[in-house]
Amino acid sequence: MDAIQRLFNIRREELLPVLMAALYFFCILTALMVLRPTRDALGMQRGIDAIRWLFMLTLVLTLFVNPVFGWLVARFRRLVFISATHAFFGINLLGFWALIAFAPQAIGITSGQVFFVWMSVFNLFITMVFWALMADRFSLEQSKRLFGGIAVGGTTGAIFGSTLAVMLTERLGAPAMLLVATGFLGLALCFAWAVALLQPEHADPASVEDPDAPPAVSEQAVIGGSPLQGIKAVFSSSYLLGIAGYVLIAAVISTFIWFTRLQMVAAMGDDVDMRAGLFARMDLATQTATLLLQLVVAGHLMKRFGVSVALMLLPVTAALGFIGLAIVSSLVVLVIFDAAYRAVQRAIMRPGRETLFTVVSREDKYKAKAFTDTFGYRAGDAVGAITEGSLGRLGMGLAGLAAVVFPLALAWAALGFWLGRSQERIAQGGGLPSPAGSLAPAARPAAPG
């Protein structure tokens, strides 16, 4: 027990809520990784060019879904809208399964593309809700120490989900994965309730001098406000707009890598089950690398070197990886680069990015974050897909991608450095900077729930 506390920088009184949070993330990532190979394989049935248009459709859908989520946040208690989000996606999964089981004649390329778009929205929203709850329940100092350890739960879930996909997809077929994912989504909701209920018990609201004490929270309170407040907040604060820009660039470069991976796998054959199995094995390699990095580095890096360094590592990895891939274009090099990139992304960058929301108001943690992590991310997907396709049609290939990625990564790293420094200033009472450079209040008044 003492070894675990030292490894993950966890204090004894934090063990139970952190364990619940890690199990929550474990179930979320298990559900996602069980479904991901099927999504990628189904999405490729009309060719890679069709996926670029699916990204555009996903972007539009996230724009319409955001006000709905904002309305839930404004009208209902936190645990209610979290439960509603899980229930909605769980019912959707059961609906897809029922369609496959009882009306297989209706299944075709179009329905596969519908599932691809739905899964792309589900992936972002369910992960966003998890991290929003984490930013809501843990202080800035705690987030630097604990988010890396909590992310280990997600990585082990992703490894478990990838393993299940490898073992079960070829034996039971893709439809069975929908039921498996539904079960883990239900378990995730149970752990979400546990985190929300346990963490306040370990807080000491009277200890205002203690930087580790999370804010006192009333589970009965409603955040309130406008359903569109998240969108307005992003464009009225350069800090939130900077986070959105960081997410957008990350999505653009991740999309470059993803399409490169699709093209190399597509060249190996047309069988859906073969492609799904290969994607699952690649995901398994990525998650294993992520877990090793989390266990060795992530738990201590932010605490020692700060959030700025954590946010700058991924841009550096992307620049070096694309240069290497342009020099030696092979599936083996791509797998190594993809594993390294996603390991840094999930083990170091993502926990670091999520700490950025610990210094904003509760309303922004759910509403502004929802807009940034869904529409902002999918906007990056769309830009990346269009850019990658245009470079391909011009015959520029991987060399062209490397030429685009290198200057983009420099800007990305600079933005990450600025965000880390801005977070430190806001945490010291400096307030949120507006786009014009003036200071907005660090945390607008929000309901305590």
C-alpha positions as CSV (number, residue, x, y, z in Angstrom):
1,M,0.0,0.0,0.0
2,D,2.8,2.4,0.9
3,A,4.5,1.6,-2.4
4,I,1.3,2.4,-4.3
5,Q,1.0,5.7,-2.5
6,R,4.6,6.7,-3.3
7,L,4.3,5.5,-7.0
8,F,1.2,7.6,-7.7
9,N,1.7,10.4,-5.2
10,I,-1.6,9.5,-3.4
11,R,-2.3,10.3,0.2
12,R,-4.0,7.7,2.4
13,E,-7.3,9.7,2.6
14,E,-7.4,10.0,-1.2
15,L,-7.0,6.3,-1.9
16,L,-10.7,5.4,-2.1
17,P,-12.0,8.2,-4.3
18,V,-9.0,7.9,-6.6
19,L,-9.6,4.1,-6.8
20,M,-13.3,4.8,-7.7
21,A,-12.2,7.3,-10.3
22,A,-9.7,4.9,-11.8
23,L,-12.4,2.1,-12.0
24,Y,-14.8,4.6,-13.6
25,F,-12.2,5.4,-16.3
26,F,-11.4,1.7,-16.6
27,C,-15.0,0.9,-17.6
28,I,-15.3,3.9,-20.0
29,L,-12.1,2.9,-21.9
30,T,-13.0,-0.8,-21.9
31,A,-16.4,0.1,-23.5
32,L,-14.8,2.4,-26.1
33,M,-11.9,0.0,-27.1
34,V,-14.3,-2.9,-27.4
35,L,-16.2,-0.9,-30.0
36,R,-13.4,1.0,-31.7
37,P,-12.1,-1.7,-34.1
38,T,-15.6,-2.4,-35.3
39,R,-16.2,1.3,-35.9
40,D,-13.0,1.7,-37.9
41,A,-13.7,-1.4,-39.9
42,L,-17.3,-0.5,-40.7
43,G,-16.3,3.1,-41.6
44,M,-13.9,1.9,-44.2
45,Q,-16.4,-0.1,-46.3
46,R,-16.9,2.7,-48.8
47,G,-13.3,3.7,-48.8
48,I,-11.1,6.2,-47.0
49,D,-12.4,9.2,-48.9
50,A,-15.9,8.5,-47.5
51,I,-14.6,8.7,-44.0
52,R,-13.5,12.3,-44.6
53,W,-17.2,13.2,-45.2
54,L,-18.2,11.2,-42.2
55,F,-16.0,13.5,-40.1
56,M,-17.8,16.5,-41.5
57,L,-21.1,14.9,-40.6
58,T,-19.8,14.2,-37.1
59,L,-18.7,17.8,-36.7
60,V,-22.2,19.1,-37.5
61,L,-23.8,16.5,-35.2
62,T,-21.6,17.6,-32.2
63,L,-22.6,21.2,-32.8
64,F,-26.3,20.3,-32.5
65,V,-25.8,18.0,-29.5
66,N,-23.8,20.6,-27.5
67,P,-26.9,22.8,-26.7
68,V,-28.8,19.7,-25.6
69,F,-26.1,18.8,-23.2
70,G,-25.9,22.4,-22.0
71,W,-29.6,22.3,-21.3
72,L,-29.2,19.2,-19.2
73,V,-26.3,20.8,-17.3
74,A,-28.4,24.0,-16.7
75,R,-31.6,22.2,-15.6
76,F,-30.6,19.2,-13.6
77,R,-28.3,18.1,-10.8
78,R,-24.8,16.9,-11.7
79,L,-25.4,13.2,-11.1
80,V,-28.7,13.4,-13.0
81,F,-27.2,14.8,-16.2
82,I,-24.3,12.4,-15.9
83,S,-26.7,9.5,-15.5
84,A,-28.8,10.8,-18.4
85,T,-25.8,10.9,-20.7
86,H,-24.8,7.3,-19.8
87,A,-28.4,6.1,-20.2
88,F,-28.9,7.7,-23.6
89,F,-25.8,6.1,-25.1
90,G,-26.5,2.8,-23.4
91,I,-30.0,2.7,-24.9
92,N,-28.5,3.6,-28.3
93,L,-26.1,0.6,-28.1
94,L,-28.9,-1.7,-27.3
95,G,-30.8,-0.3,-30.3
96,F,-27.9,-1.0,-32.6
97,W,-27.7,-4.5,-31.2
98,A,-31.4,-5.1,-31.6
99,L,-31.3,-3.9,-35.2
100,I,-28.5,-6.4,-36.0
101,A,-30.1,-9.3,-34.1
102,F,-33.6,-8.9,-35.3
103,A,-33.4,-7.1,-38.7
104,P,-30.0,-8.2,-40.2
105,Q,-31.3,-7.6,-43.7
106,A,-31.4,-3.9,-42.8
107,I,-27.6,-3.8,-42.1
108,G,-25.4,-2.5,-44.8
109,I,-22.8,0.1,-45.7
110,T,-25.1,3.0,-44.8
111,S,-25.9,1.6,-41.3
112,G,-22.2,1.0,-40.8
113,Q,-21.5,4.6,-41.5
114,V,-24.3,5.7,-39.1
115,F,-22.6,3.7,-36.4
116,F,-19.3,5.3,-37.3
117,V,-20.7,8.8,-36.8
118,W,-22.6,7.8,-33.6
119,M,-19.5,6.2,-32.1
120,S,-17.4,9.3,-32.9
121,V,-19.9,11.4,-30.9
122,F,-20.2,8.9,-28.1
123,N,-16.5,8.6,-27.7
124,L,-16.0,12.3,-27.1
125,F,-19.0,13.0,-24.9
126,I,-18.6,10.0,-22.5
127,T,-14.9,10.8,-22.0
128,M,-15.6,14.5,-21.6
129,V,-18.2,13.8,-18.9
130,F,-15.6,11.7,-17.0
131,W,-12.9,14.4,-17.1
132,A,-15.3,17.2,-16.3
133,L,-16.3,15.3,-13.1
134,M,-12.6,14.8,-12.2
135,A,-11.8,18.6,-12.7
136,D,-14.9,19.3,-10.6
137,R,-14.0,17.1,-7.7
138,F,-10.2,17.5,-7.4
139,S,-8.2,20.7,-6.8
140,L,-5.4,21.9,-9.1
141,E,-2.7,20.6,-6.8
142,Q,-4.5,17.2,-6.5
143,S,-4.9,17.1,-10.3
144,K,-1.2,17.4,-10.8
145,R,-0.5,14.5,-8.5
146,L,-3.5,12.3,-9.1
147,F,-4.7,12.6,-12.7
148,G,-1.8,10.6,-14.0
149,G,-2.7,7.7,-11.6
150,I,-6.3,8.0,-12.5
151,A,-5.4,7.8,-16.2
152,V,-3.7,4.4,-15.4
153,G,-7.2,3.1,-14.8
154,G,-8.2,4.2,-18.3
155,T,-5.2,2.6,-19.9
156,T,-5.7,-0.7,-18.2
157,G,-9.3,-0.6,-19.3
158,A,-8.2,0.2,-22.9
159,I,-5.8,-2.8,-22.8
160,F,-8.5,-5.0,-21.4
161,G,-11.0,-3.7,-24.0
162,S,-8.5,-4.2,-26.9
163,T,-7.8,-7.7,-25.6
164,L,-11.5,-8.5,-25.5
165,A,-11.9,-7.2,-29.0
166,V,-9.0,-9.4,-30.2
167,M,-10.4,-12.5,-28.5
168,L,-14.1,-12.1,-29.2
169,T,-14.5,-10.2,-32.5
170,E,-13.4,-13.1,-34.6
171,R,-15.2,-15.7,-32.5
172,L,-18.5,-14.0,-31.7
173,G,-18.6,-11.3,-34.4
174,A,-18.8,-7.5,-34.1
175,P,-22.5,-7.3,-32.8
176,A,-21.7,-9.1,-29.5
177,M,-19.3,-6.2,-28.7
178,L,-22.2,-3.9,-28.4
179,L,-23.7,-5.8,-25.5
180,V,-20.3,-6.0,-23.8
181,A,-19.8,-2.2,-24.2
182,T,-23.3,-1.6,-22.8
183,G,-22.5,-3.6,-19.6
184,F,-19.3,-1.7,-19.0
185,L,-21.1,1.6,-19.6
186,G,-23.5,0.7,-16.8
187,L,-20.7,-0.2,-14.5
188,A,-19.0,3.1,-15.3
189,L,-22.1,5.0,-14.1
190,C,-22.0,3.2,-10.7
191,F,-18.4,4.3,-10.2
192,A,-19.3,7.9,-11.3
193,W,-21.8,8.0,-8.5
194,A,-19.2,6.6,-6.1
195,V,-16.7,9.4,-7.0
196,A,-19.2,12.1,-6.6
197,L,-20.4,10.8,-3.3
198,L,-17.1,9.7,-1.8
199,Q,-14.9,12.7,-2.6
200,P,-17.0,15.3,-0.6
201,E,-16.7,12.9,2.4
202,H,-13.0,13.3,2.2
203,A,-13.1,17.1,1.9
204,D,-12.7,19.5,4.7
205,P,-14.6,22.6,3.6
206,A,-13.3,24.5,6.7
207,S,-9.7,24.0,5.7
208,V,-9.6,26.9,3.3
209,E,-5.8,27.2,3.8
210,D,-5.3,23.6,2.6
211,P,-4.7,23.7,-1.2
212,D,-5.5,20.0,-1.5
213,A,-9.0,20.3,-0.1
214,P,-11.5,20.1,-2.9
215,P,-14.4,22.6,-2.8
216,A,-17.5,21.7,-0.8
217,V,-20.2,20.5,-3.1
218,S,-23.9,20.1,-2.7
219,E,-25.2,17.2,-4.8
220,Q,-28.7,18.8,-4.8
221,A,-27.6,22.0,-6.5
222,V,-28.2,22.9,-10.1
223,I,-25.6,24.8,-12.1
224,G,-28.2,26.8,-14.0
225,G,-27.4,29.4,-16.7
226,S,-27.9,29.3,-20.5
227,P,-27.5,26.1,-22.5
228,L,-25.3,28.1,-24.9
229,Q,-23.1,29.6,-22.1
230,G,-20.3,27.2,-22.8
231,I,-19.9,28.4,-26.4
232,K,-20.0,32.0,-25.3
233,A,-17.5,31.4,-22.5
234,V,-14.9,29.9,-24.9
235,F,-15.0,33.0,-27.2
236,S,-14.9,35.5,-24.3
237,S,-11.8,34.2,-22.6
238,S,-8.4,33.8,-24.3
239,Y,-7.6,31.0,-21.7
240,L,-10.6,28.9,-22.7
241,L,-10.0,29.8,-26.4
242,G,-6.4,28.7,-26.0
243,I,-7.5,25.4,-24.6
244,A,-9.9,25.0,-27.6
245,G,-7.0,25.9,-30.0
246,Y,-4.7,23.3,-28.3
247,V,-7.4,20.6,-28.6
248,L,-8.0,21.5,-32.3
249,I,-4.3,21.2,-33.2
250,A,-4.1,18.0,-31.3
251,A,-7.0,16.6,-33.3
252,V,-5.6,17.7,-36.6
253,I,-2.3,15.9,-36.1
254,S,-4.0,12.8,-34.5
255,T,-6.2,12.7,-37.7
256,F,-3.1,12.8,-39.9
257,I,-1.8,9.7,-38.0
258,W,-5.2,8.0,-38.1
259,F,-5.6,8.3,-41.8
260,T,-2.1,7.2,-42.4
261,R,-2.9,4.1,-40.4
262,L,-6.2,3.5,-42.2
263,Q,-4.4,3.6,-45.6
264,M,-1.7,1.2,-44.6
265,V,-4.3,-1.3,-43.2
266,A,-6.6,-0.9,-46.2
267,A,-3.7,-1.9,-48.4
268,M,-3.5,-5.3,-46.6
269,G,-7.0,-6.5,-47.6
270,D,-10.8,-5.9,-47.6
271,D,-12.0,-8.4,-45.0
272,V,-13.8,-6.5,-42.2
273,D,-13.0,-9.0,-39.4
274,M,-9.3,-9.1,-40.5
275,R,-9.1,-5.3,-40.4
276,A,-10.9,-5.2,-37.0
277,G,-8.5,-7.7,-35.6
278,L,-5.5,-5.8,-36.9
279,F,-6.8,-2.5,-35.5
280,A,-7.3,-4.2,-32.1
281,R,-3.7,-5.5,-32.1
282,M,-2.4,-2.1,-32.9
283,D,-4.5,-0.6,-30.1
284,L,-3.2,-3.2,-27.7
285,A,0.4,-2.2,-28.5
286,T,-0.4,1.4,-28.0
287,Q,-2.1,0.9,-24.6
288,T,0.8,-1.3,-23.4
289,A,3.2,1.5,-24.2
290,T,0.9,4.0,-22.5
291,L,0.7,2.0,-19.3
292,L,4.5,1.7,-19.1
293,L,4.9,5.4,-19.5
294,Q,2.2,6.1,-16.9
295,L,3.8,3.8,-14.3
296,V,7.3,5.2,-14.8
297,V,6.9,8.9,-15.6
298,A,3.4,10.4,-15.6
299,G,2.7,10.3,-11.8
300,H,5.7,12.6,-11.1
301,L,6.3,14.7,-14.2
302,M,3.7,17.3,-13.7
303,K,4.4,17.7,-10.0
304,R,8.1,18.2,-10.7
305,F,8.2,20.1,-14.0
306,G,4.8,21.6,-14.3
307,V,1.9,21.5,-16.7
308,S,3.7,23.5,-19.4
309,V,6.3,20.7,-19.9
310,A,3.5,18.1,-20.0
311,L,1.7,20.0,-22.7
312,M,4.8,20.6,-24.8
313,L,5.9,16.9,-25.0
314,L,3.3,15.8,-27.4
315,P,4.0,18.4,-30.1
316,V,7.7,17.4,-29.9
317,T,6.8,13.8,-30.3
318,A,4.6,14.5,-33.3
319,A,7.2,16.5,-35.1
320,L,9.9,13.9,-34.6
321,G,7.6,11.1,-35.5
322,F,6.4,12.5,-38.8
323,I,10.0,13.3,-39.8
324,G,10.9,9.7,-39.1
325,L,7.8,8.3,-40.9
326,A,8.6,10.5,-44.0
327,I,12.1,9.0,-44.1
328,V,11.1,5.4,-43.5
329,S,7.5,4.7,-44.6
330,S,6.5,1.3,-43.3
331,L,3.7,-0.2,-41.1
332,V,6.3,-1.1,-38.5
333,V,7.6,2.4,-38.2
334,L,4.0,3.7,-38.1
335,V,3.0,1.3,-35.3
336,I,6.1,2.5,-33.3
337,F,5.3,6.1,-33.9
338,D,1.6,5.7,-33.2
339,A,2.3,3.8,-30.0
340,A,4.7,6.5,-28.8
341,Y,2.5,9.4,-29.8
342,R,-0.6,8.0,-28.2
343,A,1.3,6.9,-25.1
344,V,2.5,10.5,-24.5
345,Q,-0.9,11.8,-25.4
346,R,-2.8,9.6,-22.9
347,A,-0.2,9.3,-20.2
348,I,1.1,12.8,-20.0
349,M,-0.7,15.3,-22.3
350,R,-4.3,14.4,-21.5
351,P,-3.9,14.5,-17.7
352,G,-2.0,17.8,-18.1
353,R,-4.7,19.3,-20.3
354,E,-7.4,18.3,-17.9
355,T,-5.8,20.1,-15.0
356,L,-6.4,23.3,-17.0
357,F,-10.1,23.1,-16.1
358,T,-9.5,22.9,-12.4
359,V,-9.1,26.7,-12.2
360,V,-12.3,27.7,-14.0
361,S,-15.9,27.9,-12.7
362,R,-18.1,24.8,-12.4
363,E,-20.3,26.0,-15.3
364,D,-17.2,26.2,-17.6
365,K,-16.0,22.8,-16.4
366,Y,-19.1,21.2,-17.9
367,K,-20.4,23.6,-20.6
368,A,-17.3,25.2,-22.0
369,K,-15.5,21.9,-21.7
370,A,-18.3,20.1,-23.6
371,F,-17.9,22.5,-26.5
372,T,-14.1,22.3,-26.5
373,D,-13.8,18.6,-26.2
374,T,-16.5,17.7,-28.7
375,F,-17.1,20.4,-31.4
376,G,-13.5,21.7,-31.0
377,Y,-12.0,18.2,-31.3
378,R,-14.2,17.2,-34.3
379,A,-13.4,20.5,-36.0
380,G,-9.8,19.5,-35.8
381,D,-10.7,16.1,-37.2
382,A,-12.5,17.7,-40.2
383,V,-9.6,20.1,-40.8
384,G,-7.1,17.2,-40.6
385,A,-9.1,15.0,-42.9
386,I,-9.5,17.7,-45.6
387,T,-5.8,18.7,-45.4
388,E,-4.6,15.1,-45.5
389,G,-6.9,14.3,-48.5
390,S,-5.7,17.4,-50.3
391,L,-2.1,16.6,-49.8
392,G,-2.7,13.1,-51.0
393,R,-4.4,14.3,-54.2
394,L,-1.4,16.5,-54.8
395,G,0.8,13.5,-54.5
396,M,2.7,14.9,-51.6
397,G,2.1,11.9,-49.2
398,L,4.0,11.6,-46.0
399,A,6.6,14.2,-46.9
400,G,3.9,16.7,-47.4
401,L,2.3,15.8,-44.0
402,A,5.7,16.2,-42.3
403,A,6.1,19.6,-43.9
404,V,2.8,20.7,-42.5
405,V,3.2,19.1,-39.1
406,F,6.6,20.6,-38.2
407,P,5.6,24.3,-38.1
408,L,2.2,23.4,-36.7
409,A,3.9,21.5,-33.8
410,L,6.0,24.5,-33.0
411,A,2.9,26.7,-32.6
412,W,1.2,23.9,-30.7
413,A,4.1,23.6,-28.2
414,A,4.2,27.4,-27.7
415,L,0.5,27.4,-27.0
416,G,0.9,24.6,-24.5
417,F,3.7,26.6,-22.7
418,W,1.4,29.7,-22.5
419,L,-1.5,27.7,-21.2
420,G,0.6,26.2,-18.4
421,R,1.9,29.6,-17.4
422,S,-1.6,31.1,-17.6
423,Q,-3.0,28.4,-15.3
424,E,-0.4,29.2,-12.7
425,R,-1.3,32.9,-12.8
426,I,-5.1,32.2,-12.6
427,A,-4.5,29.8,-9.7
428,Q,-2.7,32.6,-7.9
429,G,-5.8,34.9,-8.3
430,G,-4.9,36.6,-11.6
431,G,-8.3,35.9,-13.3
432,L,-9.2,34.6,-16.7
433,P,-7.7,36.7,-19.5
434,S,-10.2,37.8,-22.2
435,P,-9.3,37.8,-25.9
436,A,-8.6,41.5,-25.7
437,G,-6.1,40.9,-22.9
438,S,-8.2,42.3,-20.0
439,L,-8.9,40.2,-17.0
440,A,-12.2,38.4,-16.4
441,P,-13.0,37.0,-13.0
442,A,-11.1,33.8,-12.3
443,A,-14.3,31.9,-11.4
444,R,-17.7,33.4,-12.2
445,P,-20.3,32.8,-9.5
446,A,-21.7,29.3,-9.8
447,A,-24.0,27.2,-7.9
448,P,-22.2,25.0,-5.4
449,G,-23.3,21.8,-7.1
